[in-house]
C-alpha cells in the first residue's frame, strides 16, 4: 500500500486490550490509511474510489484475508448500530452453528453476484484451535478415578483452584493454585499432568484421556438471545435500497432456509427505512403547515390553493433532475423536497400579492391586471429563483466530504425551482383569470353569461338527443347490458346465490329447535281397575291423566346450547357471505383488468396500423424492401390477436361473475381508470380475530362447551304427575294423584357421555387453535407478497411507465423522421409494451392479493 504515492501514512491496530472496552475480535485488524492532501501528488489515481480499486487489485493476492474499505467514523457508527462494520448487514438467525456457517457462505456467494456489492465480508465463527480432553472411561474404571476428580485437575491447572487461606491480621485471603504460564501453553504439559490414584500411585492424564487440538467456535454472536452470523457488504456504484431489494429477491429464489432460520437486513438500509417512515409523517405535516401559512397571509382559500399548485410543479422538476443525474431517492433528497416546497410557493405569493394590490388600487380589468403584475414581478421572481439556484450549485457539484448527502438535496431544489418558476408564471395567471372571471359573473348576474351558457348547452342537447335516438334504434336490435357497480353486484349476488339461502335455512332450523328446550314430557290418558276379585268390587279408575318425563331442569342448558347453535349458523352465514363477496370482487376485478388490457391493445392498434401503412407506402415507393412491410404486417396481426384475446377474456370473466349473480342477461362493469386498491397495513388492521372461518371455529368451541352442559343436565331428575277419578266399593267421589321424581342412580353411561362431550370440546378448541395458526401464517405470507408486489408497482409508477411512454413517443417520432430503421422501432416499441403489460399484471396481482387479505382479516366490506 505504501508504494502508492497518494498514501502518506499507514498504521495498523490488532488484538484486544487487557480491559476489552472495544468489542473487536482477535481476527480483525484496523489499518488507518492517511492520504496526501496535496492533489498534485496523486499520480496513480484521480479519486478516492479509483485509488481503492487499485489498492484492492494490489492486495488481492494475499491469501486468507478479506479486506473492507470504509471511513473510520462511519465504521464505528455502523459497528455500534448493527454490530457490523460495513454499510449493510445481512444477518442470518438460527440455532445450529453448523447450519448457520453453511448457509451464510451460500448467502455470501449470492451477494457477490449482485452489482454494487463490494467488500463482502462473512463473520468468522470457527477455526479457533482448542485443547480438547476426551476421557477414556474404561481406563478410568481400571484405575479407579472419577470424572469429577479429573475435571478438578484440569480446571485447577488452567482456571485455578482454592487450596488454602492466609490470614493477615483480621484480613483473609484465598490461596489459589494453577499451572505456571509457561506450562499452560504446551499441550504436552497437560498430557503429562500426574493424577493421584486411590492406591497412592500416580499416572499421567494422557493415560486416562485423549488430549488433542481440535478446531472450535471462534465466537458466538447473539441478538435478542438468538444466535446469528452476519455478512457485511459495502455499497459502491448504486443506491442502498435497490441493492438490498435485489439481494432479497436473489436470496428468496436461490437460498432455501430450514424452518426457524430467517434473514434480516440492517445497517444503512435499516436507517433508510426508519428515515423514510419518518418522512412519510414529516412531509404531509410540512405541506399542511405551508398551506396554513399561505391562508393566513392571503385570507383566501382559493388563492392559497392557487399558489399551492407550485408544490406539484416543483416536485416534477425535482424528480426529473434526479432522473437526469441518475440519482436514487434518498433521505437527503426527501429533505430537499421539503426545502423546495417552502421556497417554491414564494414566487406565487409574490405574484398573487401584486394581483391583489392592483385590484385594490382600482384596476378592474382582469387581463390588464395580469399583464401589469407579471411585467412588474417577472424580474424579482426570476432573480429570487436564480439566487437560490446559484446558491445550491456548489452543493450539487461538490466532490468533497459529505458530497453524497449534499448532491441529492441540491439537485432536487435546483430542478424543482426551474420548473416551478416557469410553470408558475404560466399556471397561476391562467387560474387567477378563471377564478376572477367566475367571481365577476356571480357578482354581476348579467344576462350575457346565460346567453353564453345557452350557446354551449344547445349543441350538447342536440348531441344528447342524437345519442338517445340512436340508442333507441339500437335497443330494438340488441339488449342493453346492465351496468353494475361492485356494490350493486354484491347486493345482487347476496339476493340470488343459493349458499346464502342455505345458511338462512340453517339459522331458522336452529331457532325452531330452541323451542324444544323445555320438555313437558308425554301425556297419557288411561282408565283401569284394581283390587277386584273374590266378589269384591275393587277400585275402579274411571278416567286418569298422567304427565311423565317432565324435563324442566335441563331446559336451561338446552336453551343455551341452541342459542350457541344459532350463533354458529350466523357465523356460517358470514362465511358464505364473505366468500361470496370475495368471489364477486375478484371476478369484477378480473373484468376490469381484461378491459384495461383491451384499452391498451386498442391503443397499440392505432400505433401499429400507422406503422403498417407507412411501411406499405415506403415499400410501394421503393424506399424499403418487402421485409419491412411483412414485419409491420406481422406485428399488426399480433396486436389483432391480443385484442381478440382481451375480448374473449372479458366474456369469460363476465360468465364467472354472472354465475355468482345468478342471472343470464348481459352485464357491464363501470368504466374507470384501472388502478390499485388502497390497503392500509397496520398492527390493528392485520389481526386475524375477525376471520370468518376462525370465528366459525371459535363459535364451534362454544357449541361444544354448551353440549357438555346438556350432558351434565342429564344427571338432574325428571318429574311425573298423575291424577284420576275413582270408584271405590261402588262408591263414587274418590280422587287419586301421584307426584314422582326420576333420579338416574345408574350414572356410569352418562358419565361416559359427559367425558366424550368434554373430549369433543377439547378437539374443537384445538381445531380452533390450529386454524388460527394456519390463518395467521396465511395472512403473514399474503402481506409479505403484497408488500413485494407493492414495491414492484412503485418501481413501475415512479419511473418505468414514464420511460416506456417516452420510449413509444420518441420511437414513433424517430421512425417518422427516418432516424431509426424498422428493426430498432419494433424493438423499442416491444420493450415499452412489455413494461406497460407488466404494470397491468402487477396491478391485477396486487388487487387480488388485497381482496384475499381483506377476506382473511374479516374486513371485506361489501
Secondary structure, 3 states (H helix, E strand, C coil): CCCCCCEEEEEEEECCCCCCCCCCCCCCEEEEEEECCCHHHCCCCCCHHHHHHHHHHHHCCCCCCCCCCCCHHHHHHHHHHHCCCCCEEEEEEECCHHHHHHHHHHHHHHHHCCCCEEEEEECCCEEEEEEEEEECHHHHHHHCCCHHHHHHHHHHHHCCEEEEEEEECCEEEEEEECCCHHHHCCHHHHHCCEEECCCCCEEEHHHCEEEEEEEEECCCEEECCEEEEEEEEEECCCCHHHHHHHHHHHHHHHCCCCCCCEEEEEEHHHHHHHHHHHHHHHHHHHHHHHHHHHHHHHCCHHHHHHHHHHHHHHHHHHHHHHHHHCCCCCHHHHHHHHHHHHHHHHHHHHHHHHHHHHHHCCCCCHHHHHHHHHHHHHHHHHHHHHHHHHHHHHHHCCCCCCHHHHHHHHHHHHHHHHHHHHHHHHHHHHHHHHHHHHHHHHHHCCHHHHHHHHHHHHHHHHHHHHHHHHHHHHHCCCCCCEEECHHHHHHHHHHHCHHHHHHHHHHHHHHHHHHHCCECCEEEEEEEEECCECCECCEEEEEEEEEEEEECCCHHHHHHHHHHHHHHHHHHHHHHHHHHHHHHHHHHHHHHHHHHHHHHHHHHHHHHHHHHHHHHHHHHHCCCCHHHHHHHHHHHHHHHHHHHHHHHHHHHHHHHHHHHHCCCCCEEECCCCCCCCCCCCCCCCCCCCCCHHHHHHHHHHHHHHHHHHHHHHCCCCEEEEEEEEEEECCEEEEEEEEEEEECCCCCHHHHHHHHHHHHHHHHHHHHHHHHHHHHHHHHHHHHHHHHHHHHHHHHHHHHHHHHHHHHHHHHHHHHHCCCCCHHHHHHHHHHHHHHHHHHHHHHHHHHHHHHHHHHHHCCCCC
